[in-house]
Amino acid sequence: MTPNDWLMKRDALLAARKCSKLIEQRLGLRLALAHPAFISLLGDYAALYDCDEIRSAYIELIELAPESQARLMRAKLFATEAERRQVSPRRVSTLIKPEQIEA
């Protein structure tokens, strides 16, 4: 059993596709479910880009993951949030808005 077998369940697959589709629509980046780091990439984009829809879709996916993996996914997502809160006014934020990406 591989760590991402849970993605083959209907609800998890639909949530992953929804998240991936939002990333493709908003950012123009196409992610393949077969990619070995698919879940990690979804988490990276959900944490990095300032898009509530992508973040919400990723949280929906986290809720369907096995508890051990869900903990890691949440930690990654919320660690980036904590970093954003600690940014001083003099520092430039690493947050990228979807409209800042050139097509």
Buried (B, 14 or more C-beta within 10 A) or exposed (E): EEEBEBBEEEEBBEBBBBBBBBBEEBBEEEBEEEEEEBBEBBBBBBBBBBBEBBBBBBBBBBEBBEEEBBEBBBEBBEEBEEEEEEEEEEEEEEBBEBEEEEE
